[in-house]
């Protein structure tokens, strides 16, 4: 059941909100029970055969979290728990032709919860969550399929608020509608150009190859950020605060900045669970040998390799392979690892800040586009053909039809939105209680008409939309 389907928009969501608003009369925990129940129904609507896998994952990790809390000094329990989660994830991706929907995201959320609860247990800050709260954290339907990856210490404090809030409903619907419009009006139309181009790259002229590549990076951004907005908006309707997942990544002036803006919850998870442990191990190894680990140490070949390059390459290679065990995904990850190493090296050896804006941003975006072509292409040969055509190696003549001009115009609109418009998080920050509402948003008739028109446009465009791109991961 897609967020953009009429079954979800006109039946599932209204009934779910009605049940949430009504459940409080049956007790303070009744709304939470209702949220777990509808999440089970939502997941079962995709494939009931996957429910036992989800149940085993949630119940198993719940037991492991409480075991870690009981024995906080035994770090091997956490290591075994993480290994079991990753082993199950890798096993499904390697063995099964069709992996359970959303397994990567609910697995990563539960690993993050394991790490958070272990830290809390060691520090004695707070006890592990109860079963109902943990179920909401790990399998609540807005984030169940494609994230964002959640942190227990961010979300759990908001679970106590189960009283229906009209203001949270209004803000949640506002965020959800932005995501719906991103998906239906921007991302899906771009796919009509991207998909045929990657299916038949030999027929692409240089202009068509660039159109396909730029169309793909814009389609991916608006599709995935649209899903994230919809997930965050849905959670807000139920008083839950999910973290922002995108911060205008194509405005980044370097690759380091890009990865701090793109799929932020996953970047944070990979940094905490892969990069940081490897980097800390390298620092301890150098300290035992009496070697520096500061900036001076990083400016040596051995120091740069151990402290920066190895953690970066390991993290990005695994990030690439997480999408699938193919050469394209591995090379995508290694390319970005190379970009990041060069970026870190530049900062170390050329530390003088530059005031230039356009050139670094353009170079960063070109790197993003080149790696994205490899990510999207069905094979390395197809990626090479498209990249070659982008470099002027195509002998296909450039032709301009009225349809091509219209498609280019639509791509130009997408680029204008990505680079010129404020992102969802910045817009919503100005409609929060107590904020300075630069956009003048408030519950009023003009805003109700504008919002209703946007929602109607989204509804009219929904129903026949494609699945979200990240559902396959």
C-alpha positions in Angstrom: 0.0 0.0 0.0 1.8 3.1 -1.3 1.5 6.4 0.5 0.4 7.8 -2.8 -2.3 5.2 -3.4 -6.0 6.1 -3.1 -6.4 3.1 -0.7 -4.0 4.7 1.7 -5.0 8.3 1.2 -8.8 7.8 1.3 -9.2 4.8 3.5 -6.3 3.6 5.6 -5.0 7.0 6.7 -8.4 8.6 7.7 -9.4 5.4 9.6 -6.1 5.2 11.3 -6.3 8.8 12.4 -9.9 8.4 13.6 -8.9 5.3 15.6 -5.9 7.2 17.2 -8.1 10.1 18.1 -10.8 7.8 19.6 -8.5 5.3 21.4 -7.6 7.5 24.3 -11.0 6.9 25.9 -10.0 3.3 26.4 -6.9 4.1 28.4 -3.6 6.0 28.1 -1.9 3.1 26.3 -4.7 2.4 23.9 -3.5 4.8 21.2 -0.1 3.1 21.3 -1.7 -0.3 20.9 -3.7 1.0 18.0 -0.6 2.4 16.3 1.1 -1.0 16.6 -2.0 -2.8 15.2 -2.4 -0.6 12.2 1.4 -0.9 11.5 0.9 -4.7 11.4 -2.0 -4.3 9.0 0.0 -1.9 6.8 2.9 -4.3 6.5 0.6 -7.3 5.9 -1.0 -5.4 3.0 2.3 -5.8 1.1 2.8 -9.5 1.8 1.5 -11.4 4.8 4.3 -13.9 4.5 6.8 -11.3 5.6 5.0 -10.7 8.9 6.8 -13.5 10.8 10.2 -12.1 9.7 9.2 -8.7 11.0 7.9 -10.2 14.3 11.0 -12.3 14.9 13.2 -9.2 14.2 11.3 -6.9 16.6 10.8 -9.5 19.4 14.4 -10.8 19.1 15.9 -7.4 19.2 13.7 -6.3 22.1 15.0 -9.3 24.1 18.6 -8.4 23.1 18.2 -4.8 24.2 17.0 -5.9 27.6 19.8 -8.4 27.9 22.3 -5.7 27.1 20.7 -3.4 29.7 21.0 -6.1 32.3 24.6 -6.8 31.6 26.0 -3.4 30.4 29.6 -4.4 31.1 29.5 -7.3 28.6 30.2 -5.6 25.3 30.2 -8.9 23.4 26.4 -9.1 23.8 26.1 -6.0 21.7 28.6 -7.3 19.2 26.7 -10.6 18.8 23.4 -8.8 18.5 24.7 -6.5 15.8 26.3 -9.5 14.0 23.0 -11.4 14.1 21.1 -8.4 12.6 23.6 -7.8 9.9 23.9 -11.6 9.2 20.1 -11.8 8.7 20.1 -8.8 6.4 23.0 -10.0 4.3 21.6 -13.5 4.2 18.3 -12.3 2.8 20.0 -10.1 0.2 22.3 -12.9 -0.9 20.0 -15.9 -0.8 16.5 -14.6 -1.5 15.4 -13.2 -4.9 12.9 -11.0 -3.1 13.9 -9.6 0.2 11.3 -8.6 2.8 10.1 -5.0 2.2 11.9 -2.5 4.4 14.3 -5.0 6.0 17.3 -2.7 5.7 15.6 0.2 7.4 13.9 -1.6 10.3 17.1 -3.5 10.9 19.3 -0.4 10.9 16.8 1.4 13.3 17.0 -1.6 15.7 20.8 -1.7 15.5 20.8 2.1 16.3 18.5 1.4 19.2 20.8 -1.3 20.5 23.7 1.1 20.5 21.7 3.9 22.2 20.3 1.6 24.9 23.8 0.1 25.6 25.2 3.6 26.1 22.2 4.5 28.3 22.7 1.3 30.4 26.4 2.0 30.8 25.8 5.6 31.9 22.7 4.6 33.9 20.7 7.3 32.2 17.4 5.6 31.4 16.0 2.0 31.3 15.3 0.2 28.0 11.9 0.8 26.4 8.9 -1.4 27.0 7.5 -3.7 24.3 4.9 -1.3 23.0 7.2 1.7 22.8 9.9 -0.4 21.2 7.4 -1.7 18.6 6.4 1.8 17.7 10.1 2.9 17.4 11.0 -0.1 15.2 7.9 -0.8 13.1 5.6 2.2 13.1 4.3 2.3 9.5 5.5 5.7 8.4 9.2 4.8 8.5 8.8 1.0 8.2 9.5 0.7 4.5 12.2 3.3 3.7 13.2 5.2 6.8 14.4 7.5 8.1 16.7 5.5 10.3 15.6 6.4 13.9 17.5 6.9 17.1 15.8 5.7 20.3 16.9 8.8 22.4 15.3 11.1 19.8 11.9 9.3 19.3 11.2 7.6 22.6 10.6 10.8 24.6 7.8 11.8 22.3 5.9 8.5 22.6 4.3 9.6 25.8 2.1 12.2 24.0 -0.8 10.1 22.8 -3.5 12.8 23.0 -4.8 13.8 19.5 -3.5 17.3 18.5 -5.1 19.3 15.8 -2.0 21.5 15.4 0.2 18.4 15.0 -2.3 17.1 12.5 -2.2 20.4 10.5 1.7 20.5 10.5 1.9 16.8 9.7 -0.5 17.2 6.8 1.5 20.2 5.5 4.7 18.2 5.5 3.0 15.1 4.0 1.5 17.2 1.2 4.9 18.6 0.3 6.3 15.1 0.0 3.2 14.0 -2.0 3.8 16.8 -4.5 7.5 16.0 -4.8 6.7 12.4 -5.7 3.7 12.8 -8.0 4.5 16.1 -9.8 8.3 16.1 -10.0 9.9 12.7 -9.5 7.5 10.5 -11.5 7.4 12.7 -14.7 11.2 12.7 -14.7 11.2 8.9 -14.8 9.4 8.9 -18.1 12.7 10.2 -19.6 15.2 8.5 -17.4 13.9 4.9 -17.7 14.0 4.7 -21.5 17.4 6.4 -21.7 19.1 3.9 -19.3 17.3 1.0 -21.1 18.7 2.0 -24.5 21.8 4.1 -24.0 23.2 3.5 -27.6 20.5 5.8 -29.0 21.5 8.8 -26.8 23.0 12.0 -28.2 25.3 14.0 -25.9 22.4 16.3 -25.0 20.1 13.3 -24.3 22.7 11.6 -22.2 23.0 14.7 -20.0 19.3 15.0 -19.8 19.0 11.4 -18.6 21.8 11.8 -16.1 20.5 15.1 -14.6 16.9 13.8 -14.8 18.0 10.7 -12.8 19.7 12.7 -9.9 16.7 14.9 -9.7 14.2 12.0 -9.8 16.1 10.2 -7.1 16.2 13.3 -4.9 12.6 14.3 -5.2 11.4 10.6 -5.0 13.3 9.8 -1.8 13.1 13.2 -0.1 9.4 13.0 -1.0 9.0 9.7 0.8 11.0 11.1 3.8 8.7 14.1 4.0 5.6 11.9 3.9 7.0 9.7 6.6 7.9 12.6 8.8 4.5 14.2 8.2 2.6 11.0 9.0 4.6 10.5 12.2 3.8 14.1 13.2 0.1 13.5 12.8 0.5 11.0 15.6 2.6 13.5 17.7 6.0 11.8 16.9 9.0 13.8 15.9 11.1 12.1 13.2 14.5 13.7 12.2 14.9 15.5 9.0 16.5 13.3 6.3 17.5 15.8 3.6 19.0 19.3 3.7 19.2 20.5 0.1 22.1 18.1 -0.7 22.7 19.5 -4.3 23.6 22.9 -2.8 26.7 21.3 -1.1 30.0 22.9 -1.9 32.0 19.7 -1.3 31.4 16.0 -1.0 31.8 16.0 2.8 29.0 18.6 2.9 27.0 16.5 0.5 27.0 13.4 2.7 26.0 15.6 5.7 23.0 16.7 3.8 21.9 13.5 1.9 20.0 10.7 3.6 21.2 12.2 6.9 19.8 9.5 9.2 21.6 6.8 7.3 24.8 8.8 7.1 24.7 9.3 10.8 24.0 5.6 11.4 26.9 4.5 9.1 29.2 7.1 10.8 28.4 5.8 14.3 28.4 2.1 13.6 31.2 1.7 11.0 33.4 4.8 10.5 33.8 5.8 14.1 34.7 2.3 15.5 37.3 1.8 12.7 38.8 5.3 13.2 38.9 4.9 17.0 40.7 1.6 16.6 43.2 3.2 14.4 43.8 6.0 16.9 44.3 3.6 19.7 46.8 1.6 17.6 48.8 4.7 16.8 48.8 5.9 20.4 50.2 2.6 21.6 53.0 3.1 19.2 53.6 6.7 20.3 52.4 8.2 17.0 50.4 11.4 16.8 46.7 11.3 16.0 46.1 15.0 15.6 46.2 17.1 12.5 50.0 16.7 12.3 49.6 13.0 12.4 46.9 13.0 9.7 49.3 14.9 7.4 51.6 12.0 7.1 50.9 9.2 4.5 50.6 6.5 7.2 48.5 8.7 9.4 46.1 9.8 6.6 45.7 6.2 5.5 45.0 4.8 8.9 43.0 7.6 10.4 40.9 8.8 7.4 41.3 6.7 4.2 40.7 3.2 5.7 37.6 4.2 7.7 36.2 6.1 4.7 36.8 3.4 2.2 35.4 0.7 4.5 32.3 2.8 5.3 31.5 3.8 1.7 32.2 0.4 0.2 29.7 -1.2 2.7 27.3 1.6 2.0 27.5 0.8 -1.7 27.1 -2.9 -1.2 24.1 -2.3 1.1 22.1 -1.3 -2.0 22.9 -4.7 -3.6 25.8 -7.0 -4.2 26.7 -5.8 -7.7 29.8 -4.2 -9.2 27.9 -1.0 -9.9 27.0 -0.4 -6.3 30.5 -1.3 -5.1 32.1 1.1 -7.6 29.6 3.8 -6.6 30.6 3.4 -3.0 34.3 3.4 -3.8 34.0 6.4 -6.1 32.5 8.4 -3.2 35.2 7.1 -0.9 37.7 8.5 -3.3 35.9 11.8 -3.5 35.8 12.0 0.3 39.5 11.1 0.6 40.4 13.9 -1.9 38.2 16.3 0.0 39.7 15.5 3.3 43.2 15.7 1.8 42.5 19.1 0.4 41.3 20.4 3.7 44.4 19.0 5.4 47.0 20.3 3.0 45.2 23.4 1.7 43.5 24.6 4.9 43.1 28.2 3.7 39.3 28.6 3.2 38.1 29.8 -0.2 35.4 32.3 -0.8 34.5 30.8 -4.1 31.0 29.3 -4.2 30.1 28.4 -7.8 33.2 26.4 -8.8 33.3 24.1 -5.8 29.5 23.5 -5.9 29.7 22.7 -9.7 32.6 20.3 -9.3 30.8 18.6 -6.4 27.6 18.2 -8.4 29.5 16.8 -11.4 31.0 14.1 -9.1 27.5 13.4 -7.8 26.1 13.0 -11.3 28.9 10.7 -12.5 28.6 8.4 -9.5 24.8 8.4 -9.8 24.9 7.2 -13.4 26.9 4.2 -12.3 24.5 3.7 -9.5 21.4 3.7 -11.8 22.8 1.8 -14.8 21.9 -1.9 -15.1 25.5 -2.7 -15.9 28.9 -1.1 -16.1 28.8 -1.2 -19.9 25.6 0.9 -19.9 27.1 3.3 -17.4 30.2 3.6 -19.6 28.1 4.3 -22.7 26.1 7.0 -21.0 29.2 8.6 -19.4 30.9 8.5 -22.8 28.0 10.2 -24.5 28.0 12.9 -21.8 31.7 13.4 -22.6 31.0 14.0 -26.3 31.7 10.5 -27.6 28.3 9.9 -29.0 27.8 10.1 -32.8 24.0 10.3 -32.5 22.8 13.7 -33.8 21.0 16.0 -31.4 17.3 16.4 -32.3 14.8 18.7 -30.7 11.1 17.9 -30.7 8.3 19.7 -28.9 8.2 16.8 -26.4 12.0 17.0 -25.8 11.7 20.8 -25.2 8.8 20.2 -22.7 10.9 17.5 -20.9 13.9 19.8 -20.7 11.6 22.5 -19.3 10.3 20.1 -16.6 13.9 19.1 -15.7 14.7 22.9 -15.5 11.8 23.3 -13.0 13.1 20.4 -10.9 16.6 21.9 -10.9 15.2 25.3 -9.9 13.3 23.8 -7.0 16.4 21.8 -5.8 18.7 24.8 -5.9 16.5 27.8 -5.4 13.6 26.8 -3.1 13.8 26.3 0.6 13.7 22.7 1.7 10.9 21.2 3.7 12.8 21.3 7.0 13.4 25.0 6.7 9.8 25.7 5.7 8.4 23.7 8.6 10.8 25.3 11.1 8.9 28.5 10.5 5.5 27.0 11.2 6.5 25.4 14.5 5.0 26.9 17.7 6.9 30.0 18.8 8.9 30.4 15.6 9.2 33.5 13.5 6.8 32.7 10.6 8.6 34.4 7.7 6.1 32.7 5.4 3.2 34.1 7.4 1.7 30.6 8.0 -1.1 30.4 10.5 -4.5 28.8 10.7 -6.5 31.1 8.4 -8.8 31.0 5.5 -6.2 32.0 2.8 -3.8 29.4 4.0 -6.5 26.8 4.2 -7.5 27.5 0.6 -3.8 27.4 -0.6 -3.1 24.2 1.4 -6.4 22.6 0.2 -5.5 23.4 -3.4 -2.1 21.8 -3.1 -3.6 18.7 -1.4 -6.2 18.4 -4.1 -3.5 18.7 -6.8 -1.5 15.9 -5.0 -4.6 13.7 -4.8 -5.4 14.2 -8.5 -1.8 13.2 -9.4 -1.8 10.2 -7.0 -3.2 6.7 -7.5 -1.2 5.7 -10.6 2.2 6.7 -9.3 5.2 4.3 -9.3 6.7 2.7 -6.2 9.3 4.7 -4.4 12.8 4.1 -5.7 14.3 3.1 -2.4 11.7 0.3 -1.8 14.0 -2.1 -3.6 16.7 -1.6 -0.9 
